[in-house]
């Protein structure tokens, strides 16, 4: 989860696609250049140890949007599912 947050923060859509489960991955992803991701708080986790094949991460991510029409901010609060594919953790889906 932290690496995906970092990919959003630095604008790395290629990493986001690589770390997305092949069954749920979109064909492409665009990162809004007006959005700045400020911090990540991991609220809780379920499973996800080295012995597990699936895991859940609940997180809050603070963002700020500096758009031409004005500045706003908010928090993305999500419960995300992850799965292990070829030994790597990948994002499956999430519920806000």
NORPEQUI-V14264 format. One record per helix or strand. SS is the DSSP state (alpha for helix, beta for strand). FROM is the first residue (numbers start at 1). LEN is the number of residues. Records with the same first field share a line. If there is no record, write none. Layout:
SS->FROM-LEN, FROM-LEN
This chain:
alpha->2-9, 13-6
beta->20-1, 35-13, 54-14, 70-16, 88-8
